[in-house]
Amino acid sequence: MNRWWTTFVCVLISACFLAGAAAQAQPRPAAVKAFDLIDWNGGKFIYGADYYPEAWPESQWEKDAAMMQEAGFNFVRMGEFAWVKMEPQEGHFDFAWLDRALKILNAHGIRAVLGTPTASPPAWLYAKYPDIAVMDANGVRYRYGSRRNYCLHNPEFRAATARIVTAMAEHYKNHPGVIGWQIDNELSDPKCYDAVSQAAFQAWCQGKYRTLDALNAAWGTVFWGHTYHAWHEVPLPWNTLFGTYNPSLVLDFDRFQSDSTHDYLDYQAAILRKIAPRQAITENEMGMFQETDWYDLNRSLDFVAWDNYPMSQKDLTQYNVAGLAHDVMRGSKDNQNFMMMEQEGGLGGWATFIGHQAPAALYRVWAYQSVAHGADGVCYFRWRTSRYGTEQYWEGILDQDSYPNARYVTLAKTGKELQQLTPLLQGSKVVSSIALLNSPDSRWALQNQPGTDDFQYDQQLQDFYDAFRRAGANVDVAFPASDLSSYRVVVAPALYVTNQALVDKLTAYVKNGGTLILTFRSGVKDEHNVVTDQTLPGPFAELAGVAIHEFDPQMNEEQELVGLGELHFPTRCWSDILVPTTAKIVATYGKGYYAGKAAITVNTSGKGTVYYVGTESKSPFFYDRLISLAAHKGLLALNGRIPRGVEVAVRQKGDKKIVFVMNYTGSEQTVPLDQAYQNALTGKAEPMDVQIPAYEVKVLEEK
């Protein structure tokens, strides 16, 4: 490592890891109750598949249950698309078929979570109430034929929802084989632009702002003369002549959509909790698809569950994409352990297949990745590939002929292993010293106004996440309301939209000894998506010790960083030109009219440290050196660098580490650990330099 990097890393490590306690966090908006998923499942690790008995002859059900039991399955999710089967006519219910399926499954030791089937309303409901269908931003109402084609605020749809959920809850509230509920399926969209939705948005705005004067002031409607004098004048951000809308209105509409999704979930949850209080409630969420504020939504759930399809990545060794999504989901419930409601069980696709077929062994590695990141349950999508409909190209564990293929054999092995590991895993969790701050408001605002065609908020999260994970460090994903006090490092990429409460929280965190990393596009706007009148980075200027009077949006690698030793690193996307006030310069720009100006700075504030990174780079600057602070003693289970395509993740049980070493590549790898461990599956000792074959997993525990 060259001299300037050595100096920089040493300073960063000492600032991050030798500092005192971090600040007290702001109080949580609502309490989170502890939920032990393994206890909930009768002391067994949750392991199973999404099953659709309605799509197969009843003569097949017994064979399916026997094959599931042989594979170590003890869990299924059912029913989330079976509304018309349960309510073939309005107000007339038929659960007999589902009762028979549950009886067979329960006899083989398999219990169920039932999905409320509201994601796929029946054709008769659309025929009677056509306005339940979504209207797009052009004023065109979609037609029947897909799923999730409903307006959340439509009164007929809400009444139909209450009817089917009530009937299901009454029928299964005391069923010993039904242990919980999944609400709807992948709640989050679509946005509806009809008159009912507009009235709901206007009511939401009135509830938030109370007066039109307050709304007009917050949104800056004086611009272009868009001042409103009556609540019914407030529009939705539908298509306009120039394809743009007031950014303040758009951000509030995104918040409204998130709140509406949460309200619809609560609408169903209230029915279930009243009628079936002994049964747990969850929802299958979508990781990085964050049109909903997961942290807010998950206050209403007993535990988080989500849907993971790593096959969608072109490079199947890019494990960190799924890793970040796992950690977003875990962080959305204050790092409570979660479950996979849909873990990839075969090649995906609708009109075309997604990607290419993975080796069967890789499905096992992906399952263990979920566990390593905090999953106490793995449920595969799906048991068998459908013969019908849109998802004929979405493989299950079994193909249509039910032959026990290589995927089945591999996942049966995995199931038996996870039950063997259950006593070790139960009570363990992911513990991290590093947090990545995920701001839904900034994400939504930057989706609407990215600044450059090349900017992606999620990519900023991913870049820092990759750097830490490649150094072998666990990473939590925090949200603005999260408690940050336990973290030594908090990275807040592109904190574009902020409010005073978050500014105060981060300031207190730093002054009490934390290390904060801010990046370009920080502090630009207030909570109303209005540009600050302060010198950038706005409310963070004093904390970071810099002023920004100029910036340069660059999409291509036309700029570069220069540090001590005159080493040059290409940059892209954006350049904040930093003027230090109290900060020290870490790196400068190397080209153009601002060559020699500060690009990265460090500032001391109270007992803590703030780094401001003014640009983006795909060079080793970020991946191999800047975040090498994570290799400090005590944070890693490593004694060296992790090979490409290999992941090391750690769960903690008291003072005991459980280390997962996962090889996503087709060749044997050597992974240097910090000590010798014992293989939790074989009981044999493993050396510090662990040899891990292609597409293999080792679960290691301290002796």
N, C-alpha and C positions, 0 to 999 in steps of 0.2 A: 504494500500500500504506500502511495507516495506521501510526501511530508505533509502537504496541506490537508489531505484526507485523514491522515493519522491524527493531526491536531484537532480537526473538526470532530471526528468520532470520539476522541477522548473527552473533549469538552461536552459533547452531547450525552455520552454515557454518564459522566459524573453528574450532570445536571438532572438527568432523568432518574437515576437509580440511587443516588446518595442523598436525595432530598428528603425532607420531612413529610409528615402526613398531608394529604390533600384536603381540599376544602369540604365543608359540610354541604351536602347536596340539597337542592330544593325538594320539598316534600312530594311524594308520589300523588298523582291525582286520585288514585284509588288503591286500596290494599290488594295484594296478590296472595292468594292462599296457596300453601304448599300442596303439591299433588304428586303422589308417588304412583307412577304408571304401572310399575311392576306389582305393587300391592293391589292396585285396582284390577289387575288381570289375574288375581289369585296366586300371586307370588311367581308368576311365569313371565319371562320376557315376551312382549307382544310380538307375534310373528305370524304372518298370514298373507292373505290376498284379497283384492276386491273381486267380489263374486256376483254374478248376474244369473241366478237360477231361472228367472223369467224368460231368458233367451234360449233355454235348453230343455229338452224333454225331461219329465220327472224321472224317467228310468235312468237318467244320467246322474242324478243328484247323489245317490248312494255311492257310486263309483268315484265321484269327485271328492266326497267327504273322506272316503277311505284313502285316496291318494294324498289328500291334504294331511291327514293324520300321519301317514307314512313319512311325509316330508317334514314333520315336526311343527306343522301349522296348528295354532290354537285360536286363530282370530280371522274374522272376515268383516268387511264392510259391504253392506247391501242396501238396495232400495232407493238410491239417490236419483235414479231416472225412471222409477216405476210408478209415477203418479197415476197414469191412466189404468194401470193394472190394479191399483189399490182403490181408485175411485172411477170406475168405468162410466158412471153417470153422476151428474151433480147430486151430491148428498147420499149416494148409495155406495157403500164400501165393501170391499172384498179383501180380507187379509188371510183367508184360508190357505191359499197357495204359499204365502210367506211363512205361515205357521208350520206347514209341512216341511218346508226347507229348513227352518230353524230346528225342528225336531231331529231331523237327520244329522245336521251339523253338530248340534249339542250332544248327540249320542256318541260322536267321535271326538269329544273334548274340545269343540270349537265354539267359541262365543262370538257375539256380533255387536258391532256398532251399526245402527240404522241411520241412513241418510234421509233427512226430510227431502221429499222429491220435488221441491219447488223450482229447481233449476230447469226442469223440462215440463212445463204445464201441458195438459192434454189438448188435443185438437178441438174437442167439444167446448173447452173454455174459451179459446180464441174465436170459435164460431159464434158463441153467444155474446162475448165481450171483446170485439176486435180492437178496442182502444187500449187493451192491456199491452199490446205490442209496442216496442220501442219506436220512437220517431227520431230520425237522425237530424243533424244540424241544418239540412236542406229542407226540412219540413216533410220528408217522406217517411211514412210509417212502414216499418218492415213487415213482411208477411210471415205466416207460420211456416215452419219447416226446419228450424235449427233448435238451439237451446239457449237459455238465459236471455230470451227475447221478451223481456218484460220491463215495464216501468215500475220502479220501486214505490212510487206514490199513488199508483192507480187504485182507487177504492175497491173495485171489483176483484182485482188481483189480491189485494190485502185480505179481503173477506174470504176468498178461496184458500189463501195460505192458512189463515186461522182455522178453517174447517178441516183441511187435511192433516195439519199438524196436531190439532186437538184429537182427531179420531185415532191417529197413530199412537199418540201418547196414552190415551185411555186404554187402548188395546194392549200395549206392551209395557205399561208402567210396572207391572209385577212379574214380568217374564224373566225367569232366572238366567236365560241364555242371552238376554239383551243387556249389555252393560253400559251403553251410552248412545249418544246421538251426535251425528254430524249435521250441521245446519247447511242446507242448500249444497252447492258445489262450486268451489272456487269463486266465492263472492268477490266482486270488485267493479264490474262493469256490466252492461254498457251505460253510457250517459244518455238520458232521454231529454228531448227538447220540445215536448208537447206542452199544451196549455196547463195541464195539471202540474207538471214538473216546474214550469215557470212560476206558477202561483206558490208552489212549495219553496222555491228559491227566494221569492220575494218575502215570504213569511220568515224564512231563515235569516235573511238580511235584516228584517225589521227586528227580529229577536236579538241579533248581534249588536246592531247600531242604535236601536231605539228611535232615533230621529233621522229624517232625511238630511238634515244639515250635517249630522255626524257622518253619515255615509258619503255625502258629497265631498266633505273635507278629507275623509280617509282615502277615497279613491281619486281625488284630484280631478273631479269631473268638470272643473272649469276649463280643462284642456279640450279644445275643439267644441266648446259650448255644449258638453254632454251632461249638464246639470239636470237632476230629476226633481220634479215637484209633486209627484205622487208615487206611491209604492208600486202601483200597477205599471208604471213606466219603466221600471228596472228590467232590462232585457236579460236573456241568456246569451252566452258567447257563441251564437250561431254564425253561420257564414255571412260575411259582409263584403262590400265591394272590393276592398283591398286585402281581404283575408286576414285581418288583424282585429284585435279588440283591446280595450283598456286592460293592461296587465293586472291591475288591482282587482277588477271584476273577475278575470279569468282565475286568479289564485283563489278568490273566495268561492268561485264555482267548483274548483277542485276540492276545496275543503267541504263544501256543501255535499258533493258527491260522496266523499269519504264518510261524512256524518250520516248521510242517508243510508249508506251501506251498513254502518254500525246500528242505526235505528232499526233497519229491517232485521238484522241479526237479533237484536234485543227483542223485537216483536215476537219472533219465534221462541227465543230462549225463555221469555217470561211464561209462555204457555207450557213449555217443557218443565220448567222448574216448579210451577204450580201443581201440575198433574203428576209428574214423575220425578220427584226431588232426589231420589236415591241414585239416579243415573247421571253420569257425567256428560258434559256438553263440550264439543269442539267444532272446528270448521277446517276444511282442507284448503290451505292458503298456498301462495305461489311465489314465495321467495323474493326475487328481485323485481317481480311485477308488482310495483308498489303504488298503484292508483289509490289504494286505501292506506291510511295510516295504521299499520299493523299494531303499533304500540297502543294506540287508542282502542282499536277494535278488540284486542285480546284481553282487555280488562273484563270483558263479559264472558270469557271462556274459562273452563277449568284447566285446560292445557292446550298447547299449540300443536297443530298437526299441519303438515304441508306436503306438496307434490314435487318430486325431484326427478328430472329427466336429463341426466348428464350426457346421454347419447346425442343430444342436440348440438354439442360442441364438435367442431370439425376435427380438432385435435383431442383425442380421448385421454391424453396425458395431462391436459389442462385442468387438473383437479380443483384448483383454487376458485374456479367459477362456481362450482357447486358448493365448495367450502364456504365462500362468502355468503351464499344464500342460506346455508345451514345456520350460520352465525347471526345473520339478520333475523331469522325466525326465532332462534333461541333468545336473542337480545330483546325481541318484542314482548317477551313475558319475563323480563328481568332475569334472564339466564336460567330459568326453570327448564329442566329436561323436557324434551318434546317427543313426538313420534312422527314417522313417515306414514302418511295415509296413502300416498301413491309413490312407491319407489319403483324405478324403471325395472320391468321384468322381461322386456323384449324390445326389439327395434320399433321405433315409433313412426307414425305417419298418418295422414288423412288422404289427400289426393295423391301424394307421393310419399315414399319412405324418407325419413329424416336421417341423414348420415349413412353409415354403413354398419353392417352387423359386427358387434363386438365379440371377442372371445368369451365363451361362457364364464370363464374364471373371473372376468372383469366385473360381472354382475355381483359376485361375492365381494370384491374389493369395494365397490360402490356402497354396498350394504354396510360394510364395516366403517366406511368413511362417515356415514350417517351416525353410527354408534359413537365413533370417536369424537364427533362434534356435539354429542349430547342426546342422541336419540335413545330412548328406552323402548322403542317399538318400531318394527319395520313391516309394512304391509305393501305388497307388490301390486302394481297395476299391470296386468290383470290376471286372473287365473287362467283364462283361455281366450285366444284371439276370437273376435266376433266374426260370425259368418255374414252379418247383416250391416247395412248402414254405412255411415261416414267413416267409421273407424276400422274398416276391414284391413287396413294396412298398419294397424297398431297392434303389434304382437303382444300376446300374453306370455306367461311362463310356458304354458302349453300352446301348441298350435291347434288348428281346428280338429285334427284327428286324435287329440288327447294322447299322443305317443309320449312316453316319459323321456324327453329329449335331454340334451346336455345341460340346458338351463335348469330344468327340473332337478336333475341329479346334483348340480352344483348348489342350488338353493336349498335342497334337502340337507346337504352337508352343512351349509351355513346355519340352518335352523337348529340342528343338533348341537353345533358348536356354541351357539348363543345361549341355549338352555344350560350348557355346561358352565358358561361364563357368568350366568345370572347372579350367583351369590357374590362374585367379585364386583360386578357392575352395579348392583343395587346400592343406592346411597352414594354413588360417585357422581361427580359432575365436572364440567369444564371450568377451570380457574385461570384467569388471565390477568396480566399486569398492564395490558395495552388495550385501549378502546378506540374504535373507529366511530366517529359521531355521524349518524345518518339523519339528515334533516329532511322530513317530507316536504316542508314548505319550500326549502331551497330547491329540492328536486323538481317539484311541480313548476315553480317559477322559471327554472332554467330549461325545462322542457318547452315552455312557451317562448322564452327569449334566451336561447343558448349563447348569444353573443357572436359565435362563429359557427359555421356549418359543421365544424369538426368537434365541437365540444359535446361531451356526454358526462353528465353528473355521475352516473354509475361507474364510468371508466375511472374517474378520480378515486372513488372508493376502492375499485378493484386494484389500481396500481399500488396504492399504499398497502392494501391487504396482501397482495402478492409478495411484496418485498419483505414484510414481516414473516409471512408463512414460509417463504423460501429460506429464511434464517432459522426456521424451526420454532417460532414463537406462537403460542396460542393468542388469539385475538377475539375480543368481544366486540359486538356491534351495539353501540349505545344510541339512544334517542334523546331528544332535548329534555325530556322529563326524567331521564335515568339518573340514578345516583352515580356520580363519577368519583366519589371519595377514595375508592380502593385502588384506582389506577395510577400507575407511575407516568404513563404517557397517554395523552388523548390527542388523536389526529382528527381535525375538523376540516375536511376538504371542501373548498368552494362554499363556505357558509354565507351564501349570497343574501338570504333573507333571515333576519334575526329580530329578536325583541329584547327589551331591557332585562327581563328575567334571565334569559340565556346569557347575555353579556355579563350580568352580575355573577352568574354561576361559574362561568369560565374564568372571570377575573379572580374570584375567591379561590378557585381551584389552583390557579397559578401562584397566587400570593402565599398560599399555604404549602407550596413546595412541588406542585405538579409541573410537568412539562407538556406544553401545548404546541402543536404544529398546525399553523394556519397556512392556507394556500391562496393563490390568486383568486379573484372574485369573492373575497370575503368582506363582509360588512357593507355591501353596496346598497342594500335596501332595508327598510324597516318592515314591521310585521304586516303592513298593508301593501307591500310590493311597490313602495314609493322610494325613489332614489334619495339617499341621505343628502342633507345640505352640508355635512361635515367633509373635511378632507379625508379621502380614502386612506386606509380601510375603515373609515367611519368610526363606529364605537370601539373598534379594536386598535385604533391608531396609537393611543398612549400605551396600551398593553404590549403591542408589538414593537413600539419604539421606532416607527417608520411613518413617512408620509408618501402618498402616491399622487403626483400631479399629472402624470402621463401614463398611458398604457398602450400596448400595441397588439391588436388581435392578429395573430399569424397562424395560418392553418398548416403551412408547410415547415419543414425543418430548415428555416432560413436564418435562425438565430442560434447562438451557442452560449454555454456557460463557460467561464474561465475561473479557475481557482488557483490556489497556491501551487507552484510548480508549473504554472502555465498550461495545465492540462485542459483540453477543450472537449465539451460534450454537447451534442446537438439538442436543441429544444424545439418545441412546437406549440401550436394552439393559441398561446396567450403569453404576453410579457407584461407584468406589472413592473414599472420602473421605480425602484425604491429609493427614497431619500432618507437615510437614517437620521433620527433625532436623538435617540439614546441607544439605538441598536448598533451592533458591530457587523461589519460585512463578512459574509462567509464565501460568497461567490459573486462574480460580476458577469455582465453580458460582454460578448466578444465581437459583435458586428454592429454595423449601422450607426445611426446618429447618436445612439445611447450606449455605444461601446464604452466599457469602463464603469458604467453605472451599476448599482447594486441589484442583484437578482435574488439573492438569499441572504437573510440576516438572522441574527440571534440577539435576544434582549433579555436582560434580567429584570424581574419584577417581583418584589418581595422575596420569598424564598424559592421562587420558581423561575422557569425559563420559557420563553416563547420564540419559536422559529417561524419565520415567514418565508414561504417558498413561492416566488413570484412567477413561476413558469412551470411547464410540463416537459418531461423528458422521458424517452423510452430507453435511455442509455443505462449503463451500469450505475450511473449517478444515483438513481433511485433504487434499482433492484439489488445491487450488490454492496453499495457503500453507505449511502445516506442512512439507510435503515439498519445498518450493521450494529447499531446500538442494541438490537434485540439479542445479540449473542452474549450479552453480559451475563456473568455467573448468576445462577439462580432462576433465570427465565426460561432456559431451554433444557431439553433432554438430549443435548448434542455435544459432541466433542470435535465437530468439524462441519463441513458444508454438506447439505443434503444434495444428493444427485438429482438431476433434472428428471421429472416424472415420478419422483418418490415423495411421499408425504409422511411427516411425523406429527402426531397429535397426541395430546395428553389429557386424560381424565384424572381427577384427584379424588381419593377416598381418605378423608382425614389427612394425615401426613404422607400417605402412600400414593405413589404415582402408578398409573396404568398407562403404558405407552403403546400406541398403535403405530406400526410401521407398515406402510401400504405402497406397493409397487404397481404403478399403472402402466409400466413399459413391458415390452416383450423380451427383455433380457435381464439376467441376474444383476443385482446391484449390491453395493456395500455401503452401509449406513453407519457412520461413527456416532456412538452414543456417549453419554457422560459417565456411564458406569455399566457394569455387567448386570443383566437382568435375568429373570427366569421366565421361560415361555409358559404362559398361563394355560395353554391347551395341552402341551406335551409334558409339562413339569420339568423339562430339561433346562440346564443353564445355557444362556446365550452370551457370547463374548461381547466386549464393548464395540467391536466392529462387526455389526450384524450382517450376515449374508441373507439376502432375501431374493428368492427366485422370481421369475417373470410372473406377473399377474398374481401375486401372492400377498398375504397379510400375516403379520406376526403380532400377537397381543402379548405384551411383556409386563411383568409386575416385579416390584422390588422384592428381593428375598427377605 
